Amino acid sequence: EKSNGKDISFRAEIHYLDDNENIIDRAVFSAPMDYGKHSLAGLDISKRKSDVAIVEVYFDNILMYANKLNFNMEYLL
């Protein structure tokens, strides 16, 4: 699936980790996006299952970002 310059598919996956880095829960956020109108995509992590997670962001099913994050880090606020 390729973007036509306007509509793209946005998906974010959050894999919550325990202290041993085992995945204990997952959350998936997805939505179509109009490329010309969206400048920000936010994720609600208010009900997170742990403070550490692997976050993956996809546009048109292509992985664009992946990182392990600590949600307690001050720079995320």
Stockholm file with secondary structure:
# STOCKHOLM 1.0

chainA/1-77         EKSNGKDISFRAEIHYLDDNENIIDRAVFSAPMDYGKHSLAGLDISKRKSDVAIVEVYFDNILMYANKLNFNMEYLL
#=GR chainA/1-77 SS CCCCSSEEEEEEEEEEECTTCCEEEEEEEEEEEETTTCCCCCCCCTTCSCSEEEEEEEETTEEEEEEEEETTCGGGC
#=GC SS_cons        CCCCSSEEEEEEEEEEECTTCCEEEEEEEEEEEETTTCCCCCCCCTTCSCSEEEEEEEETTEEEEEEEEETTCGGGC
//
